[in-house]
Amino acid sequence: MDILRFITAGSVDDGKSTLIGRLLYDSKSILVDQLEALEKQSKNKNADGIDLAILTDGLRAEREQGITIDVAYRYFSTPKRKFIIADAPGHVQYTRNMITGASNSQLIIILIDARQGVIEQTRRHSIIASLLKMKHVVVAVNKMDLVDYSEEVYNKIKEDYRKVAENLGLKNIAFFPISAFNGDNIVEKSEKMPWFEGEPLLSFLENVEVRNDVDYENARFQVQYVIRPQTEELHDYRGYAGQIISGTYKKGDKITILPENIETTISKVETGGYEVEEVFALQPAVLHIADDIDVSRGDFFVKTENQPKVENEFEALVCWLDKRELNEGNKYFIQHKSRLLKTIVKEIEYKIDVNTLQQIPATDSVKLNEIVKVKLKTASPLAFDSFEKNSATGSAILVDETSNSTVGAVMLL
């Protein structure tokens, strides 16, 4: 059974947490004792006697204010698929939370209040979705019960959002008129909107095809661990363990080990403790090579005829996550999957207005939640693809040298 990772986004009070609560409740993913606790804590009760939003608003401050502050992850499953949901905050000051939640998601659900239509926050979250190259966008027009389930209102919002999506280059957009509070068009088709001919939202999420989003062309494997048992039984065994990030590998493939740029051949492929003919993207694997080469954690195995960039000076977009400001000349670690390197911010080229995508001159330091284009220089070469080509090898984080806290989300260009 495959997994769909998706994130909900929208303005404050658009009903993100309520929608997730409805999905959990209607899919029978809430335990009896949880339901009893919810009934006692609920203030804004629906027909079932509970406030679905507090299922995801886990912090006390969230429950008291009725807002989402942190990204809340929830899990549920149906007979067709497993789901991992990230509930992102709607407030401007929590932009960093939305970006970190969306970076691991395959699909985004943007909620729009049917009474408000497309607003500035809708555009902001759509811009972030375009920056993160989200391949699937669901627009859920919520609170249809508060506009008398009007088809005219729904069609107007649909038309307005299509213009936003076209400007941002967003594709694969699906629209749903819903009421998360009442459960209309969430799990079952609503009798109150007979004019809507589409399927319910959950049915769409169960069937949306995301396997094609996996990159099977650009073969990328990064060494996580070198297996060298040195026992009598496995005296000469030397395997390189990790996950196939993208592409495929099989015995006999000619590969180049980066960043050292040494060519060799794959002599054996294993997964699950057995030798196999071929391994594919997202599979854990142990690769063996024909030559006795010094290979370390963080090195990349790539097909010789299809290589990524290998540079120690490059440009990147950074979403700043720290209260301490980012300045030119600051030094950090860059964590690129298993590889950790020292890096320096050589130049802050410009800031990006997340409301318009316009470039703003970087006249001062970079503050929390701001997105900037920077030039980084690393102590030794880094092997990577652009984020647009391969998000898995085109993303990284900046880590503070003293506190070891994550201070920046990086999209390599």
N, C-alpha and C positions, 0 to 999 in steps of 0.2 A: 504494500500500500504506500503510495507516494505522499509527500508532505507539501502543503501550500503555505508559504509564509506571506502574510499580508499585514499592512498597517492601515489604521484608520486615521484620518486627518480632517480638520475642519475648524471652524471658529468655535469660540466658547459657547456652550449651550446648544450646539447643533445636534447633539445626541449621540456622540461617538461611543461613550461608555454604555449608554442605554442600548445601542445597537449590538455591542459585544455581549452585554448581559442577556439580550434577547436570543442571540445565537446559542449561548451556553444553556439558557433555560429551555428553549424549545428543542435543543438537541439532547436533552436529558443529561447534561454534563455537570449538573450541580447535585451534590450529595444532600441527603435529607437534613442532616444537622446544619449544613450551610444555609439551607432554605429557612430553617427555624430561626437562625441567628439573623438572617436578612429581614425577616418579618418584624423582628423586634427593633431593628435599627432603621427601618425604612421610614422616610418622611414623605417622599413623593410617590405614593403607592399607585400602581396600575390596577387593572381589573383582577389580577391574580393576587393582589395584596402585598406586593413587594416593590421596592425601588431597584430596578435592574442595574442602574448606573453604579451603585456602590459595590457591585461584584468586582469591578476593575479599579475603582478609586480606593486603593489599599491604604494610603497614608491618612493619618488622622486629620491633617490639615485639608486634604482633598475632600474628605467626607464633610467636614465642618463648613467649607466654603462652597461645596457642590461643584468643584472644578477638578480637572486632571493636572497634576504638577509633573510627576515623573512618568517615564514610559512604563506602562504595565504590560507584562506578557501573560497571555492566557493560552491554554491548550485545550482543544476538544477534537473529537473525531466523529465521523459518521461511517456507515458501512463502506462508503466509496473513497474517503480520503481523510488524512489527518491534517490538522490546522494548527499553526502557531500564529497568534495575533499579537500585534504591538499596538497598544492604545496610546497615541501621541498627544501631548498637550496642545491646546489651541492658542495659548498666549504667545505674544511676540517674543517675550523674554525667555521662552523655552525652545527657541529655534534649534539649539544644539540637540535637545532631546529628540526632536522629530527627525533630524538628519541621522543620528545614530540608530534610531529605530528603523528608518526607511532603508538604510544601507544594506541590511540583510533581508529585505523583503522582495518578493517577486511581483507583488501587486499592491496597489494603493487604492483604498476606498476613500474618496473625498466626499464628505457629507455637506450638503447645502440645506439650510433652513428654507423651506418652501415659502415662508413669509418674507424672508430677506433677499432671496435670489443670490446671484453671483456678487460677492463682496470682495473687499481688498484681501482679506485673509484667504479666501478661495484662490485668488490669484497667487498669493505668496506660496501657498502649499503646492500649487500647480507648477510654479517656477522651480521649487525645490525638487519636485518630481522630475522635471525636465533636466535639471542639473545632475540628478542621480541616474538619469537614463532609465527610468521605470518603464518596463515594457508593457504593462497592463494597468489601465486606469478605469476604475469603476466610480461613476458619479451617482451617489445615492441622494435623491431629493427627499429629505426627511420631513416629518411633521405635516404630511399631506392631510391628516385629519383636521388640522387647524386652518386649512384653506378649502374645506369642504370637498376634498379629493378632486380638485379642479384639473381637468386635462389641459385647459388653456394655460394655467399657471405653470404646470409641468413643462409644456412645450416651449414656453417663453424662456424658462431657465435652461432647458436643453439647447436652444438656439444660442443663447448668450454664452454658454460654456463652450460650445463648439468653436466660437470665435477665439476664445482664450486658448484653447487647445491647438488651434491652427497656427496661432502666432508663436507658440512655444514648441511646435513640432511634436506634440504628444500624439501617439497612435494607439490603436486597439482600445477604444473608449466604449464602455457600456453604460447605459443609463437605466436607473430603476426608481420609480416613485414608491416611497415606503412610509410607514409609520412604525418606528422602532418601539414606541411606547405601547401601541396596540397590537403590534405583530403583523401589520399589513404588508404583504409581498416579501416577507422575510423567509419563512419556511414554506408557507402555503400561499397560493394565489389569493389576492383579496377580492372579495365579491363587491367591494365598494368602489373598485376601479376596473370595471369591465372593459373599459377602453384600452387598457394596457395589455398588449398581446404577448409580452415576453414572459420568461420563466421567473420564478421567485429567486431572490438573491442567493440563498444557500445552494439552490440547484446549480446556478451559474458557477459559484465558487467550487462546487464539487467537480465540475466538468471542464473548467477553463484549462486549456492545454498549455502547460509550462515546460514540458520536456524539450520543446524546440528552442527554448531560451538557453539551454546548456550548449556550450561551445565544444563541438567535437572536432574542430578543424585545427585550432592552435594548441598543439600538445605542450602542456606545462606541468611539470612535477617538481615539487620542492622537497628536499630531504628534511625529514623531521627527526630521524634517529638512525644511527648507524648500528646495525645488528652484527655483533662479532662475538659469538658464544665462547669460542676457543676451548671447546670440550673435545674429548677423544672422538666422540661420535660426529661432531661438526667442527673438525679441526680447521678446515679451510673455508668455512662458511663466512661470507661477508655480504650482507644485504642492506639495501637502503630503503627505509620505510617512510611512508608518507601517504598523503591522499593525492589521487590524480586530480589536479585542479581543473584541467580542461584537456580535450583531445583524447587520443588513444595511444597505447603503447603495446608492442608485441616483440617477441624474441626476434633478433636480427635487425631491429631498427637502428639506424645510424643516428647517434645523438651527440650533442655538444654540451659539456658541463660548464655552466656559467657561475660566477663571472670569470673563471680562469681561462675559458675558451679552449678547452681540451676535448678533442673528438675521441669517441669510442663507440662500442656497439653493445646493445642489450643482449645479455647471454641467457637470461632466465627471468620469467615473470611469475610472481606468486600473489595470491590473495586468499585470505581465510585459512592459511596454512597449507595450501595446495598449489602446485604448479599449474598454470593455465596458459592458454594460447595468447590471450589478449586481455587488457584491462581498459576500462573506460572512465570518462570524466566522473568525478565524485566518488569513485571507488577507493577504499584503502588498499594499498598494494606494497609489495616489497620488490624492488627492481635490483637485478644483478647486472654487473657490467663485465665485459671481456678482459679489460686491462686493469692492471694494479695501479690505481690512481688514488691520490689523497683527496678524499671527498669529505666535506664537513656538513654539519647541520646548517640549513639555509641555502645550500647550493641548489641550482636549478638544473634539471635534465630537460633539454628541449630537442626537438627534431632538428638536425643539422640544416635542413633546407628551409626551416621556418623558425626564425629566431626573434626574440624580443629586443628591446633597446637595452644596451648596457652602458650606463653613463654615471658619472659622479657629480654632474651638474645638470639640473633639469627644472622645469616649471611645474607648478602644481596649484590646484585650488585647495584652500584650507578653510574649514569652518572652525573658528576659534572657540574652545570649550572651557577656557580657564579664566578665573577672575583677574589674575595677573595679566597685564597687557603683553601683546606680541610686538616686538620691535626688531628692526634690522640689526643684524649682528648677534641676535640671541642664539644660544647653542642648545640643542636637544639631542635625544636619540630618535631615530626613525625606525619604527617596527614594521617591517614588510613581511607579513606572515612569520616565518621562523627566523628571518634575518634581522639582526639588530645592529644599526650603524650609528656612529656619531654624525651629526649634521649641523650646519649653520644656515641661518636665514640670510642669504646674501642681499636680497632685495625684495621689498614689498612693492609690487608693480601697480596694483590698484585694488580698490574694494568693489564688491558687487552689491548693488541695491537689490535686496531680495523681493522688493515690491515691483520692480520694473526690469530687472536684469541689466540695468545701465551700469557702466563703469564709472566709479567715483575716484578722483585722485586721492592717493593715500598720503595725506599731508600730516597725519599724526599716527599714533600707535593704534594697534588693532585691539578692540575690546571684545568682551564676551558676546557670543552669538553672531559676530560679524564674519562674513565670507570674503576672502581675499585671494588674489593671485600672487604667488610668491616665486622666487627663484631660490632653490635649495642646493647646497653643495655638501656631498657626503665624503667621509674620510676614505672610503674605498668604493669601487664601482657597484652600482645597484642594477640588477636585471629586472626589467618590468615592461609591461605593456601600458598603453594609454588606457584610462578608465573607460573610455568609449569603446575601445576594441575588446577589452577583457576586464570587467570590473573586479574580478577576483585577484588578478595580478596588478591591477591599476589602482589599488587602494592601499592605504597605510595609515598609521597613526604617529603623532609626535608625542614623545614621552619626556617629562621633565627629568633632568639629570639628577637632581637632588631628592625630590619627593617621590619619583617613579610614578607620578599620576599622569593620566592621559590628558594632554592639553590641546590637541588638534586632530581633527579628522581630515585626512588627506586624499585628494583625488588627483592622481598623476596624469600629466598631459603629454 
